[in-house]
Amino acid sequence: MPSYTDSLHGYAAKILVRDRYRYRYCGLDGTASFSNWLALSWAHLSPSGHAHRDKVEFIVAACMF
């Protein structure tokens, strides 16, 4: 499998699959409709500059809004 460094091909897919395409904050199901799918994004749980900010364990699926 190729190794990517950008977020689209790197950790973003892992986060969404791990969270089963369900937003952690509001619980909305990203697979229920196309508009829900379009709102898929992720959120960092650690503040900027934190040593573990970009680790998959510290990022969750969230709405873009």
PDB file of N, CA, C, O and CB in Angstrom:
ATOM      1  N   MET A   1       0.842  -1.174   0.000  1.00  0.00           N
ATOM      2  CA  MET A   1       0.000   0.000   0.000  1.00  0.00           C
ATOM      3  C   MET A   1       0.888   1.239   0.000  1.00  0.00           C
ATOM      4  O   MET A   1       1.868   1.294   0.744  1.00  0.00           O
ATOM      5  CB  MET A   1      -0.959  -0.003   1.216  1.00  0.00           C
ATOM      6  N   PRO A   2       0.558   2.243  -0.831  1.00  0.00           N
ATOM      7  CA  PRO A   2       1.384   3.444  -0.880  1.00  0.00           C
ATOM      8  C   PRO A   2       1.279   4.268   0.401  1.00  0.00           C
ATOM      9  O   PRO A   2       0.278   4.217   1.115  1.00  0.00           O
ATOM     10  CB  PRO A   2       0.990   4.295  -2.070  1.00  0.00           C
ATOM     11  N   SER A   3       2.315   5.009   0.665  1.00  0.00           N
ATOM     12  CA  SER A   3       2.333   5.875   1.838  1.00  0.00           C
ATOM     13  C   SER A   3       2.085   7.314   1.413  1.00  0.00           C
ATOM     14  O   SER A   3       2.798   7.840   0.558  1.00  0.00           O
ATOM     15  CB  SER A   3       3.676   5.754   2.596  1.00  0.00           C
ATOM     16  N   TYR A   4       1.082   7.955   2.001  1.00  0.00           N
ATOM     17  CA  TYR A   4       0.739   9.337   1.675  1.00  0.00           C
ATOM     18  C   TYR A   4       1.046  10.228   2.873  1.00  0.00           C
ATOM     19  O   TYR A   4       1.029   9.778   4.019  1.00  0.00           O
ATOM     20  CB  TYR A   4      -0.755   9.459   1.267  1.00  0.00           C
ATOM     21  N   THR A   5       1.323  11.484   2.592  1.00  0.00           N
ATOM     22  CA  THR A   5       1.607  12.415   3.667  1.00  0.00           C
ATOM     23  C   THR A   5       0.508  13.456   3.846  1.00  0.00           C
ATOM     24  O   THR A   5       0.467  14.128   4.877  1.00  0.00           O
ATOM     25  CB  THR A   5       2.918  13.099   3.413  1.00  0.00           C
ATOM     26  N   ASP A   6      -0.386  13.604   2.864  1.00  0.00           N
ATOM     27  CA  ASP A   6      -1.456  14.584   3.022  1.00  0.00           C
ATOM     28  C   ASP A   6      -2.615  13.983   3.800  1.00  0.00           C
ATOM     29  O   ASP A   6      -2.769  12.762   3.842  1.00  0.00           O
ATOM     30  CB  ASP A   6      -1.938  15.087   1.655  1.00  0.00           C
ATOM     31  N   SER A   7      -3.427  14.827   4.412  1.00  0.00           N
ATOM     32  CA  SER A   7      -4.494  14.346   5.288  1.00  0.00           C
ATOM     33  C   SER A   7      -5.580  13.594   4.548  1.00  0.00           C
ATOM     34  O   SER A   7      -6.206  12.704   5.124  1.00  0.00           O
ATOM     35  CB  SER A   7      -5.105  15.493   6.022  1.00  0.00           C
ATOM     36  N   LEU A   8      -5.823  13.924   3.286  1.00  0.00           N
ATOM     37  CA  LEU A   8      -6.875  13.255   2.541  1.00  0.00           C
ATOM     38  C   LEU A   8      -6.584  11.766   2.372  1.00  0.00           C
ATOM     39  O   LEU A   8      -7.484  10.941   2.525  1.00  0.00           O
ATOM     40  CB  LEU A   8      -7.049  13.911   1.183  1.00  0.00           C
ATOM     41  N   HIS A   9      -5.354  11.419   2.062  1.00  0.00           N
ATOM     42  CA  HIS A   9      -4.996  10.018   1.837  1.00  0.00           C
ATOM     43  C   HIS A   9      -4.349   9.381   3.047  1.00  0.00           C
ATOM     44  O   HIS A   9      -4.150   8.167   3.067  1.00  0.00           O
ATOM     45  CB  HIS A   9      -4.072   9.904   0.659  1.00  0.00           C
ATOM     46  N   GLY A  10      -4.022  10.155   4.040  1.00  0.00           N
ATOM     47  CA  GLY A  10      -3.333   9.634   5.212  1.00  0.00           C
ATOM     48  C   GLY A  10      -4.275   9.260   6.324  1.00  0.00           C
ATOM     49  O   GLY A  10      -4.983   8.257   6.233  1.00  0.00           O
ATOM     50  N   TYR A  11      -4.294  10.052   7.372  1.00  0.00           N
ATOM     51  CA  TYR A  11      -5.026   9.667   8.575  1.00  0.00           C
ATOM     52  C   TYR A  11      -6.512   9.945   8.513  1.00  0.00           C
ATOM     53  O   TYR A  11      -7.255   9.369   9.308  1.00  0.00           O
ATOM     54  CB  TYR A  11      -4.458  10.367   9.743  1.00  0.00           C
ATOM     55  N   ALA A  12      -6.988  10.786   7.623  1.00  0.00           N
ATOM     56  CA  ALA A  12      -8.421  11.132   7.580  1.00  0.00           C
ATOM     57  C   ALA A  12      -9.286   9.901   7.359  1.00  0.00           C
ATOM     58  O   ALA A  12     -10.287   9.720   8.053  1.00  0.00           O
ATOM     59  CB  ALA A  12      -8.692  12.157   6.473  1.00  0.00           C
ATOM     60  N   ALA A  13      -8.925   9.062   6.419  1.00  0.00           N
ATOM     61  CA  ALA A  13      -9.706   7.852   6.144  1.00  0.00           C
ATOM     62  C   ALA A  13      -9.695   6.922   7.358  1.00  0.00           C
ATOM     63  O   ALA A  13     -10.720   6.317   7.672  1.00  0.00           O
ATOM     64  CB  ALA A  13      -9.151   7.116   4.900  1.00  0.00           C
ATOM     65  N   LYS A  14      -8.583   6.799   8.031  1.00  0.00           N
ATOM     66  CA  LYS A  14      -8.497   5.942   9.209  1.00  0.00           C
ATOM     67  C   LYS A  14      -9.429   6.434  10.313  1.00  0.00           C
ATOM     68  O   LYS A  14     -10.082   5.635  10.984  1.00  0.00           O
ATOM     69  CB  LYS A  14      -7.055   5.885   9.721  1.00  0.00           C
ATOM     70  N   ILE A  15      -9.485   7.737  10.496  1.00  0.00           N
ATOM     71  CA  ILE A  15     -10.329   8.322  11.543  1.00  0.00           C
ATOM     72  C   ILE A  15     -11.797   8.075  11.245  1.00  0.00           C
ATOM     73  O   ILE A  15     -12.546   7.656  12.128  1.00  0.00           O
ATOM     74  CB  ILE A  15     -10.064   9.830  11.678  1.00  0.00           C
ATOM     75  N   LEU A  16     -12.219   8.327  10.013  1.00  0.00           N
ATOM     76  CA  LEU A  16     -13.627   8.157   9.659  1.00  0.00           C
ATOM     77  C   LEU A  16     -14.057   6.694   9.738  1.00  0.00           C
ATOM     78  O   LEU A  16     -15.163   6.404  10.192  1.00  0.00           O
ATOM     79  CB  LEU A  16     -13.884   8.698   8.259  1.00  0.00           C
ATOM     80  N   VAL A  17     -13.213   5.783   9.309  1.00  0.00           N
ATOM     81  CA  VAL A  17     -13.530   4.350   9.406  1.00  0.00           C
ATOM     82  C   VAL A  17     -13.582   3.929  10.869  1.00  0.00           C
ATOM     83  O   VAL A  17     -14.499   3.212  11.269  1.00  0.00           O
ATOM     84  CB  VAL A  17     -12.485   3.496   8.635  1.00  0.00           C
ATOM     85  N   ARG A  18     -12.623   4.357  11.667  1.00  0.00           N
ATOM     86  CA  ARG A  18     -12.602   4.013  13.090  1.00  0.00           C
ATOM     87  C   ARG A  18     -13.869   4.489  13.798  1.00  0.00           C
ATOM     88  O   ARG A  18     -14.430   3.769  14.624  1.00  0.00           O
ATOM     89  CB  ARG A  18     -11.370   4.620  13.764  1.00  0.00           C
ATOM     90  N   ASP A  19     -14.319   5.703  13.474  1.00  0.00           N
ATOM     91  CA  ASP A  19     -15.511   6.265  14.113  1.00  0.00           C
ATOM     92  C   ASP A  19     -16.802   5.855  13.407  1.00  0.00           C
ATOM     93  O   ASP A  19     -17.881   6.335  13.752  1.00  0.00           O
ATOM     94  CB  ASP A  19     -15.412   7.777  14.150  1.00  0.00           C
ATOM     95  N   ARG A  20     -16.690   4.969  12.422  1.00  0.00           N
ATOM     96  CA  ARG A  20     -17.843   4.435  11.672  1.00  0.00           C
ATOM     97  C   ARG A  20     -18.667   5.538  11.024  1.00  0.00           C
ATOM     98  O   ARG A  20     -19.892   5.445  10.951  1.00  0.00           O
ATOM     99  CB  ARG A  20     -18.735   3.612  12.594  1.00  0.00           C
ATOM    100  N   TYR A  21     -17.989   6.582  10.552  1.00  0.00           N
ATOM    101  CA  TYR A  21     -18.621   7.707   9.851  1.00  0.00           C
ATOM    102  C   TYR A  21     -19.712   8.369  10.688  1.00  0.00           C
ATOM    103  O   TYR A  21     -20.664   8.928  10.144  1.00  0.00           O
ATOM    104  CB  TYR A  21     -19.210   7.233   8.529  1.00  0.00           C
ATOM    105  N   ARG A  22     -19.574   8.307  11.990  1.00  0.00           N
ATOM    106  CA  ARG A  22     -20.541   8.935  12.907  1.00  0.00           C
ATOM    107  C   ARG A  22     -19.799  10.037  13.663  1.00  0.00           C
ATOM    108  O   ARG A  22     -18.716   9.823  14.209  1.00  0.00           O
ATOM    109  CB  ARG A  22     -21.179   7.871  13.912  1.00  0.00           C
ATOM    110  N   TYR A  23     -20.407  11.212  13.679  1.00  0.00           N
ATOM    111  CA  TYR A  23     -19.795  12.351  14.334  1.00  0.00           C
ATOM    112  C   TYR A  23     -19.757  12.144  15.834  1.00  0.00           C
ATOM    113  O   TYR A  23     -20.752  11.730  16.430  1.00  0.00           O
ATOM    114  CB  TYR A  23     -20.542  13.630  13.993  1.00  0.00           C
ATOM    115  N   ARG A  24     -18.637  12.423  16.441  1.00  0.00           N
ATOM    116  CA  ARG A  24     -18.470  12.190  17.875  1.00  0.00           C
ATOM    117  C   ARG A  24     -19.249  13.175  18.728  1.00  0.00           C
ATOM    118  O   ARG A  24     -19.710  12.807  19.809  1.00  0.00           O
ATOM    119  CB  ARG A  24     -17.015  12.259  18.238  1.00  0.00           C
ATOM    120  N   TYR A  25     -19.411  14.405  18.283  1.00  0.00           N
ATOM    121  CA  TYR A  25     -20.058  15.425  19.109  1.00  0.00           C
ATOM    122  C   TYR A  25     -21.574  15.337  19.057  1.00  0.00           C
ATOM    123  O   TYR A  25     -22.224  15.350  20.102  1.00  0.00           O
ATOM    124  CB  TYR A  25     -19.618  16.801  18.672  1.00  0.00           C
ATOM    125  N   CYS A  26     -22.151  15.248  17.866  1.00  0.00           N
ATOM    126  CA  CYS A  26     -23.617  15.269  17.756  1.00  0.00           C
ATOM    127  C   CYS A  26     -24.212  13.894  17.465  1.00  0.00           C
ATOM    128  O   CYS A  26     -25.422  13.720  17.609  1.00  0.00           O
ATOM    129  CB  CYS A  26     -24.036  16.235  16.669  1.00  0.00           C
ATOM    130  N   GLY A  27     -23.406  12.911  17.059  1.00  0.00           N
ATOM    131  CA  GLY A  27     -23.893  11.570  16.806  1.00  0.00           C
ATOM    132  C   GLY A  27     -24.523  11.370  15.443  1.00  0.00           C
ATOM    133  O   GLY A  27     -25.049  10.292  15.167  1.00  0.00           O
ATOM    134  N   LEU A  28     -24.483  12.390  14.573  1.00  0.00           N
ATOM    135  CA  LEU A  28     -25.065  12.287  13.239  1.00  0.00           C
ATOM    136  C   LEU A  28     -24.356  11.200  12.436  1.00  0.00           C
ATOM    137  O   LEU A  28     -23.131  11.090  12.482  1.00  0.00           O
ATOM    138  CB  LEU A  28     -24.980  13.638  12.505  1.00  0.00           C
ATOM    139  N   ASP A  29     -25.119  10.402  11.707  1.00  0.00           N
ATOM    140  CA  ASP A  29     -24.572   9.318  10.902  1.00  0.00           C
ATOM    141  C   ASP A  29     -24.196   9.840   9.520  1.00  0.00           C
ATOM    142  O   ASP A  29     -25.066  10.280   8.768  1.00  0.00           O
ATOM    143  CB  ASP A  29     -25.583   8.154  10.788  1.00  0.00           C
ATOM    144  N   GLY A  30     -22.927   9.796   9.181  1.00  0.00           N
ATOM    145  CA  GLY A  30     -22.445  10.280   7.886  1.00  0.00           C
ATOM    146  C   GLY A  30     -22.858   9.427   6.717  1.00  0.00           C
ATOM    147  O   GLY A  30     -22.733   9.860   5.571  1.00  0.00           O
ATOM    148  N   THR A  31     -23.350   8.215   6.967  1.00  0.00           N
ATOM    149  CA  THR A  31     -23.777   7.333   5.876  1.00  0.00           C
ATOM    150  C   THR A  31     -25.284   7.385   5.640  1.00  0.00           C
ATOM    151  O   THR A  31     -25.784   6.722   4.732  1.00  0.00           O
ATOM    152  CB  THR A  31     -23.359   5.904   6.172  1.00  0.00           C
ATOM    153  N   ALA A  32     -26.011   8.154   6.432  1.00  0.00           N
ATOM    154  CA  ALA A  32     -27.471   8.194   6.318  1.00  0.00           C
ATOM    155  C   ALA A  32     -27.948   8.941   5.072  1.00  0.00           C
ATOM    156  O   ALA A  32     -28.973   8.579   4.494  1.00  0.00           O
ATOM    157  CB  ALA A  32     -28.065   8.841   7.551  1.00  0.00           C
ATOM    158  N   SER A  33     -27.224   9.972   4.654  1.00  0.00           N
ATOM    159  CA  SER A  33     -27.621  10.729   3.469  1.00  0.00           C
ATOM    160  C   SER A  33     -26.393  11.393   2.857  1.00  0.00           C
ATOM    161  O   SER A  33     -25.336  11.483   3.481  1.00  0.00           O
ATOM    162  CB  SER A  33     -28.699  11.791   3.822  1.00  0.00           C
ATOM    163  N   PHE A  34     -26.559  11.849   1.633  1.00  0.00           N
ATOM    164  CA  PHE A  34     -25.442  12.489   0.939  1.00  0.00           C
ATOM    165  C   PHE A  34     -25.070  13.810   1.609  1.00  0.00           C
ATOM    166  O   PHE A  34     -23.889  14.145   1.690  1.00  0.00           O
ATOM    167  CB  PHE A  34     -25.793  12.725  -0.537  1.00  0.00           C
ATOM    168  N   SER A  35     -26.055  14.560   2.086  1.00  0.00           N
ATOM    169  CA  SER A  35     -25.748  15.830   2.754  1.00  0.00           C
ATOM    170  C   SER A  35     -24.976  15.594   4.058  1.00  0.00           C
ATOM    171  O   SER A  35     -24.103  16.386   4.412  1.00  0.00           O
ATOM    172  CB  SER A  35     -27.048  16.613   3.041  1.00  0.00           C
ATOM    173  N   ASN A  36     -25.289  14.525   4.762  1.00  0.00           N
ATOM    174  CA  ASN A  36     -24.511  14.180   5.960  1.00  0.00           C
ATOM    175  C   ASN A  36     -23.075  13.837   5.583  1.00  0.00           C
ATOM    176  O   ASN A  36     -22.131  14.231   6.268  1.00  0.00           O
ATOM    177  CB  ASN A  36     -25.161  12.998   6.711  1.00  0.00           C
ATOM    178  N   TRP A  37     -22.921  13.104   4.496  1.00  0.00           N
ATOM    179  CA  TRP A  37     -21.597  12.701   4.023  1.00  0.00           C
ATOM    180  C   TRP A  37     -20.756  13.932   3.677  1.00  0.00           C
ATOM    181  O   TRP A  37     -19.564  13.980   3.979  1.00  0.00           O
ATOM    182  CB  TRP A  37     -21.720  11.771   2.796  1.00  0.00           C
ATOM    183  N   LEU A  38     -21.383  14.924   3.043  1.00  0.00           N
ATOM    184  CA  LEU A  38     -20.658  16.130   2.655  1.00  0.00           C
ATOM    185  C   LEU A  38     -20.158  16.922   3.868  1.00  0.00           C
ATOM    186  O   LEU A  38     -19.181  17.664   3.764  1.00  0.00           O
ATOM    187  CB  LEU A  38     -21.546  17.012   1.796  1.00  0.00           C
ATOM    188  N   ALA A  39     -20.807  16.772   4.982  1.00  0.00           N
ATOM    189  CA  ALA A  39     -20.418  17.507   6.191  1.00  0.00           C
ATOM    190  C   ALA A  39     -19.324  16.799   6.990  1.00  0.00           C
ATOM    191  O   ALA A  39     -18.887  17.316   8.018  1.00  0.00           O
ATOM    192  CB  ALA A  39     -21.631  17.717   7.076  1.00  0.00           C
ATOM    193  N   LEU A  40     -18.870  15.618   6.535  1.00  0.00           N
ATOM    194  CA  LEU A  40     -17.828  14.876   7.246  1.00  0.00           C
ATOM    195  C   LEU A  40     -16.532  15.671   7.321  1.00  0.00           C
ATOM    196  O   LEU A  40     -16.085  16.246   6.329  1.00  0.00           O
ATOM    197  CB  LEU A  40     -17.575  13.533   6.565  1.00  0.00           C
ATOM    198  N   SER A  41     -15.954  15.696   8.475  1.00  0.00           N
ATOM    199  CA  SER A  41     -14.664  16.333   8.702  1.00  0.00           C
ATOM    200  C   SER A  41     -14.046  15.684   9.942  1.00  0.00           C
ATOM    201  O   SER A  41     -14.480  14.611  10.360  1.00  0.00           O
ATOM    202  CB  SER A  41     -14.812  17.896   8.878  1.00  0.00           C
ATOM    203  N   TRP A  42     -13.058  16.314  10.517  1.00  0.00           N
ATOM    204  CA  TRP A  42     -12.468  15.802  11.741  1.00  0.00           C
ATOM    205  C   TRP A  42     -12.044  16.965  12.613  1.00  0.00           C
ATOM    206  O   TRP A  42     -11.904  18.094  12.141  1.00  0.00           O
ATOM    207  CB  TRP A  42     -11.273  14.880  11.437  1.00  0.00           C
ATOM    208  N   ALA A  43     -11.840  16.684  13.885  1.00  0.00           N
ATOM    209  CA  ALA A  43     -11.438  17.720  14.839  1.00  0.00           C
ATOM    210  C   ALA A  43     -10.286  17.214  15.693  1.00  0.00           C
ATOM    211  O   ALA A  43     -10.270  16.060  16.122  1.00  0.00           O
ATOM    212  CB  ALA A  43     -12.630  18.141  15.733  1.00  0.00           C
ATOM    213  N   HIS A  44      -9.332  18.088  15.932  1.00  0.00           N
ATOM    214  CA  HIS A  44      -8.211  17.771  16.811  1.00  0.00           C
ATOM    215  C   HIS A  44      -8.651  17.967  18.254  1.00  0.00           C
ATOM    216  O   HIS A  44      -9.302  18.960  18.578  1.00  0.00           O
ATOM    217  CB  HIS A  44      -6.969  18.653  16.484  1.00  0.00           C
ATOM    218  N   LEU A  45      -8.301  17.030  19.114  1.00  0.00           N
ATOM    219  CA  LEU A  45      -8.644  17.137  20.530  1.00  0.00           C
ATOM    220  C   LEU A  45      -7.583  17.880  21.325  1.00  0.00           C
ATOM    221  O   LEU A  45      -7.847  18.347  22.432  1.00  0.00           O
ATOM    222  CB  LEU A  45      -8.849  15.763  21.118  1.00  0.00           C
ATOM    223  N   SER A  46      -6.388  17.990  20.766  1.00  0.00           N
ATOM    224  CA  SER A  46      -5.287  18.666  21.442  1.00  0.00           C
ATOM    225  C   SER A  46      -5.094  20.064  20.859  1.00  0.00           C
ATOM    226  O   SER A  46      -5.377  20.280  19.681  1.00  0.00           O
ATOM    227  CB  SER A  46      -3.985  17.843  21.320  1.00  0.00           C
ATOM    228  N   PRO A  47      -4.623  21.005  21.653  1.00  0.00           N
ATOM    229  CA  PRO A  47      -4.395  22.360  21.152  1.00  0.00           C
ATOM    230  C   PRO A  47      -3.206  22.423  20.195  1.00  0.00           C
ATOM    231  O   PRO A  47      -2.371  21.519  20.168  1.00  0.00           O
ATOM    232  CB  PRO A  47      -4.172  23.315  22.316  1.00  0.00           C
ATOM    233  N   SER A  48      -3.142  23.488  19.418  1.00  0.00           N
ATOM    234  CA  SER A  48      -2.005  23.697  18.505  1.00  0.00           C
ATOM    235  C   SER A  48      -0.706  23.676  19.290  1.00  0.00           C
ATOM    236  O   SER A  48      -0.618  24.219  20.391  1.00  0.00           O
ATOM    237  CB  SER A  48      -2.146  25.038  17.734  1.00  0.00           C
ATOM    238  N   GLY A  49       0.295  23.045  18.710  1.00  0.00           N
ATOM    239  CA  GLY A  49       1.591  22.976  19.352  1.00  0.00           C
ATOM    240  C   GLY A  49       1.776  21.793  20.283  1.00  0.00           C
ATOM    241  O   GLY A  49       2.891  21.537  20.738  1.00  0.00           O
ATOM    242  N   HIS A  50       0.707  21.068  20.574  1.00  0.00           N
ATOM    243  CA  HIS A  50       0.808  19.890  21.446  1.00  0.00           C
ATOM    244  C   HIS A  50       1.575  18.796  20.708  1.00  0.00           C
ATOM    245  O   HIS A  50       1.417  18.633  19.499  1.00  0.00           O
ATOM    246  CB  HIS A  50      -0.612  19.379  21.878  1.00  0.00           C
ATOM    247  N   ALA A  51       2.386  18.066  21.417  1.00  0.00           N
ATOM    248  CA  ALA A  51       3.248  17.046  20.799  1.00  0.00           C
ATOM    249  C   ALA A  51       2.464  15.929  20.107  1.00  0.00           C
ATOM    250  O   ALA A  51       2.938  15.369  19.118  1.00  0.00           O
ATOM    251  CB  ALA A  51       4.152  16.442  21.847  1.00  0.00           C
ATOM    252  N   HIS A  52       1.287  15.602  20.606  1.00  0.00           N
ATOM    253  CA  HIS A  52       0.510  14.487  20.048  1.00  0.00           C
ATOM    254  C   HIS A  52      -0.668  14.944  19.203  1.00  0.00           C
ATOM    255  O   HIS A  52      -1.542  14.133  18.899  1.00  0.00           O
ATOM    256  CB  HIS A  52       0.008  13.606  21.161  1.00  0.00           C
ATOM    257  N   ARG A  53      -0.722  16.196  18.817  1.00  0.00           N
ATOM    258  CA  ARG A  53      -1.864  16.759  18.100  1.00  0.00           C
ATOM    259  C   ARG A  53      -2.216  16.000  16.821  1.00  0.00           C
ATOM    260  O   ARG A  53      -3.398  15.801  16.543  1.00  0.00           O
ATOM    261  CB  ARG A  53      -1.586  18.193  17.763  1.00  0.00           C
ATOM    262  N   ASP A  54      -1.237  15.576  16.045  1.00  0.00           N
ATOM    263  CA  ASP A  54      -1.497  14.931  14.761  1.00  0.00           C
ATOM    264  C   ASP A  54      -1.555  13.411  14.825  1.00  0.00           C
ATOM    265  O   ASP A  54      -1.595  12.757  13.783  1.00  0.00           O
ATOM    266  CB  ASP A  54      -0.451  15.335  13.788  1.00  0.00           C
ATOM    267  N   LYS A  55      -1.559  12.844  16.002  1.00  0.00           N
ATOM    268  CA  LYS A  55      -1.706  11.390  16.128  1.00  0.00           C
ATOM    269  C   LYS A  55      -3.174  11.020  15.998  1.00  0.00           C
ATOM    270  O   LYS A  55      -4.045  11.751  16.469  1.00  0.00           O
ATOM    271  CB  LYS A  55      -1.133  10.883  17.482  1.00  0.00           C
ATOM    272  N   VAL A  56      -3.451   9.897  15.367  1.00  0.00           N
ATOM    273  CA  VAL A  56      -4.819   9.451  15.095  1.00  0.00           C
ATOM    274  C   VAL A  56      -5.637   9.325  16.375  1.00  0.00           C
ATOM    275  O   VAL A  56      -6.843   9.568  16.355  1.00  0.00           O
ATOM    276  CB  VAL A  56      -4.802   8.117  14.359  1.00  0.00           C
ATOM    277  N   GLU A  57      -5.020   8.956  17.465  1.00  0.00           N
ATOM    278  CA  GLU A  57      -5.733   8.783  18.734  1.00  0.00           C
ATOM    279  C   GLU A  57      -6.300  10.101  19.266  1.00  0.00           C
ATOM    280  O   GLU A  57      -7.205  10.085  20.100  1.00  0.00           O
ATOM    281  CB  GLU A  57      -4.803   8.169  19.772  1.00  0.00           C
ATOM    282  N   PHE A  58      -5.786  11.238  18.800  1.00  0.00           N
ATOM    283  CA  PHE A  58      -6.191  12.540  19.298  1.00  0.00           C
ATOM    284  C   PHE A  58      -7.004  13.332  18.281  1.00  0.00           C
ATOM    285  O   PHE A  58      -7.114  14.553  18.389  1.00  0.00           O
ATOM    286  CB  PHE A  58      -4.979  13.327  19.702  1.00  0.00           C
ATOM    287  N   ILE A  59      -7.582  12.634  17.279  1.00  0.00           N
ATOM    288  CA  ILE A  59      -8.421  13.262  16.260  1.00  0.00           C
ATOM    289  C   ILE A  59      -9.713  12.463  16.157  1.00  0.00           C
ATOM    290  O   ILE A  59      -9.672  11.233  16.177  1.00  0.00           O
ATOM    291  CB  ILE A  59      -7.687  13.336  14.873  1.00  0.00           C
ATOM    292  N   VAL A  60     -10.854  13.129  16.047  1.00  0.00           N
ATOM    293  CA  VAL A  60     -12.149  12.450  15.963  1.00  0.00           C
ATOM    294  C   VAL A  60     -12.950  12.964  14.772  1.00  0.00           C
ATOM    295  O   VAL A  60     -12.708  14.064  14.277  1.00  0.00           O
ATOM    296  CB  VAL A  60     -12.949  12.645  17.263  1.00  0.00           C
ATOM    297  N   ALA A  61     -13.905  12.155  14.318  1.00  0.00           N
ATOM    298  CA  ALA A  61     -14.818  12.569  13.257  1.00  0.00           C
ATOM    299  C   ALA A  61     -15.759  13.636  13.792  1.00  0.00           C
ATOM    300  O   ALA A  61     -16.268  13.519  14.907  1.00  0.00           O
ATOM    301  CB  ALA A  61     -15.618  11.360  12.705  1.00  0.00           C
ATOM    302  N   ALA A  62     -15.989  14.673  13.001  1.00  0.00           N
ATOM    303  CA  ALA A  62     -16.871  15.771  13.429  1.00  0.00           C
ATOM    304  C   ALA A  62     -17.496  16.422  12.200  1.00  0.00           C
ATOM    305  O   ALA A  62     -17.076  16.176  11.069  1.00  0.00           O
ATOM    306  CB  ALA A  62     -16.085  16.829  14.272  1.00  0.00           C
ATOM    307  N   CYS A  63     -18.494  17.248  12.437  1.00  0.00           N
ATOM    308  CA  CYS A  63     -19.132  18.019  11.372  1.00  0.00           C
ATOM    309  C   CYS A  63     -18.207  19.164  10.966  1.00  0.00           C
ATOM    310  O   CYS A  63     -17.420  19.645  11.781  1.00  0.00           O
ATOM    311  CB  CYS A  63     -20.522  18.563  11.829  1.00  0.00           C
ATOM    312  N   MET A  64     -18.298  19.598   9.722  1.00  0.00           N
ATOM    313  CA  MET A  64     -17.543  20.776   9.292  1.00  0.00           C
ATOM    314  C   MET A  64     -18.024  22.026  10.004  1.00  0.00           C
ATOM    315  O   MET A  64     -17.271  22.984  10.176  1.00  0.00           O
ATOM    316  CB  MET A  64     -17.657  20.962   7.783  1.00  0.00           C
ATOM    317  N   PHE A  65     -19.267  22.010  10.412  1.00  0.00           N
ATOM    318  CA  PHE A  65     -19.885  23.195  10.985  1.00  0.00           C
ATOM    319  C   PHE A  65     -19.532  23.317  12.446  1.00  0.00           C
ATOM    320  O   PHE A  65     -19.963  24.260  13.108  1.00  0.00           O
ATOM    321  CB  PHE A  65     -21.395  23.158  10.809  1.00  0.00           C
TER     322      PHE A  65
END
